């Protein structure tokens, strides 16, 4: 009787499986982390709890970075607020068109309603401190709302524009702690200020910062100051 030798066939099957595993491992491996260069342009958001500074990633998201900096330079984030806080996830800044005071000119409103395209780069990842553009279902629908990440959120990578990095200035650590413990419902307070508390500050590029010019009751209302660092 002839003897069936299955060893060579099994060996071939195992070899093929190993090759397939190796192939998919290579193709699915995540790109190495990329650390973008930070801009000399900075923005300081002054809240009554402390100051938060942003730097931009021009090489990764040039259109988004320029758009946000222009909105700040126009004073459009002043008297805006942080409307959503999820512990260890995000603190989200409202769209500038949601504020009621101070009033916007027609040109400013047109600027605020401009959409910016999705700008992503493989390896640029959503770690704590990242500043990520908000949008609707359309990837190219971002306007002015954005989030500061309170923890890593890599499920957002390559889906949302990561355009900068936030840091906390003294006594800014209190801001971070506030964002981590505040309840989401409490963060929906509307800003009670008119922006007059920030008069002159929102157009300063010399780095001078009045100490907490926002005497606003809601506590998460913003005075936004554009700066250029040497």
Secondary structure as the mmCIF struct_conf table of DSSP 4:
data_model
#
loop_
_struct_conf.conf_type_id
_struct_conf.id
_struct_conf.beg_label_comp_id
_struct_conf.beg_label_asym_id
_struct_conf.beg_label_seq_id
_struct_conf.end_label_comp_id
_struct_conf.end_label_asym_id
_struct_conf.end_label_seq_id
HELX_LH_PP_P HELX_LH_PP_P1 UNK A 2 UNK A 4
HELX_RH_AL_P HELX_RH_AL_P1 UNK A 7 UNK A 28
HELX_LH_PP_P HELX_LH_PP_P2 UNK A 29 UNK A 33
HELX_LH_PP_P HELX_LH_PP_P3 UNK A 36 UNK A 39
BEND BEND1 UNK A 40 UNK A 40
STRN STRN1 UNK A 41 UNK A 47
TURN_TY1_P TURN_TY1_P1 UNK A 48 UNK A 49
STRN STRN2 UNK A 50 UNK A 56
TURN_TY1_P TURN_TY1_P2 UNK A 58 UNK A 60
HELX_RH_AL_P HELX_RH_AL_P2 UNK A 62 UNK A 73
TURN_TY1_P TURN_TY1_P3 UNK A 74 UNK A 79
STRN STRN3 UNK A 81 UNK A 81
STRN STRN4 UNK A 82 UNK A 86
TURN_TY1_P TURN_TY1_P4 UNK A 87 UNK A 89
STRN STRN5 UNK A 90 UNK A 93
HELX_LH_PP_P HELX_LH_PP_P4 UNK A 94 UNK A 95
HELX_RH_3T_P HELX_RH_3T_P1 UNK A 96 UNK A 98
BEND BEND2 UNK A 101 UNK A 102
HELX_LH_PP_P HELX_LH_PP_P5 UNK A 103 UNK A 105
HELX_RH_AL_P HELX_RH_AL_P3 UNK A 106 UNK A 112
TURN_TY1_P TURN_TY1_P5 UNK A 113 UNK A 113
STRN STRN6 UNK A 116 UNK A 116
TURN_TY1_P TURN_TY1_P6 UNK A 122 UNK A 123
TURN_TY1_P TURN_TY1_P7 UNK A 128 UNK A 129
STRN STRN7 UNK A 130 UNK A 133
BEND BEND3 UNK A 137 UNK A 138
TURN_TY1_P TURN_TY1_P8 UNK A 139 UNK A 140
STRN STRN8 UNK A 142 UNK A 142
BEND BEND4 UNK A 144 UNK A 144
STRN STRN9 UNK A 146 UNK A 149
BEND BEND5 UNK A 150 UNK A 151
HELX_RH_3T_P HELX_RH_3T_P2 UNK A 154 UNK A 156
TURN_TY1_P TURN_TY1_P9 UNK A 157 UNK A 159
BEND BEND6 UNK A 160 UNK A 160
STRN STRN10 UNK A 162 UNK A 169
TURN_TY1_P TURN_TY1_P10 UNK A 170 UNK A 172
HELX_RH_AL_P HELX_RH_AL_P4 UNK A 173 UNK A 181
BEND BEND7 UNK A 182 UNK A 182
TURN_TY1_P TURN_TY1_P11 UNK A 184 UNK A 185
HELX_RH_3T_P HELX_RH_3T_P3 UNK A 186 UNK A 188
HELX_LH_PP_P HELX_LH_PP_P6 UNK A 189 UNK A 191
BEND BEND8 UNK A 195 UNK A 195
HELX_RH_3T_P HELX_RH_3T_P4 UNK A 196 UNK A 198
TURN_TY1_P TURN_TY1_P12 UNK A 199 UNK A 203
BEND BEND9 UNK A 206 UNK A 206
TURN_TY1_P TURN_TY1_P13 UNK A 211 UNK A 212
TURN_TY1_P TURN_TY1_P14 UNK A 217 UNK A 218
BEND BEND10 UNK A 219 UNK A 219
STRN STRN11 UNK A 221 UNK A 221
STRN STRN12 UNK A 223 UNK A 228
#
